[in-house]
Amino acid sequence: MTDSKPSKSERKRSQTMLQDLGEQLIGLQDDLLDSLALDERLCAAILEARRMKSHEALRRQKQYIGKLMRDADAEPINALLAQLKTDERRQMRVFANAERWRDRIVKGGREAVQAFEAETGHTDPELTRLVDELDRCHSDRMESTLRRKLFRRIHATLVAGVTDG
């Protein structure tokens, strides 16, 4: 005789996964939470958990959210969380790439600006002006300000390239 009913360990793992998924919902922004079209009891429990300060009360509320998650469809929630994680990784890569380009342009000057423009396909005369100004500056404070401005221009160009491409 084969037992088609899941074992107690499997049920416990499933419940823990649902509770973990529910806990992740607590940190979502309201518009993302609304896009999931969750049960109103679950939404109310999530909103209540956000207001709780007591560690023990929050722990019990998370368990309650896990219980309510049994009736929720986990697929759209998993899909949304996976998409958010992918977007976050993409943003981190763009940010790190912008930092590398800024450092390269600060060291390489106009040649590095030309290499950046060739790679991105975007010409920005402001980058050249900032590099020239950086070469002429004499104070650490001004250099720091120019490096930040340079980073913002590079980052904006790279973000525009990611959304266009």
Secondary structure, DSSP 8 states (H G I E B T S, - for coil): ----S--HHHHHHHHHHHHHHHHHHHTS-HHHHHHT---HHHHHHHHHHHH---HHHHHHHHHHHHHHGGGS-HHHHHHHHHHHHHHHHHHHHHHHHHHHHHHHHHHHTHHHHHHHHHHHT---HHHHHHHHHHHH---HHHHHHHHHHHHHHHHHHHHHHHHH-
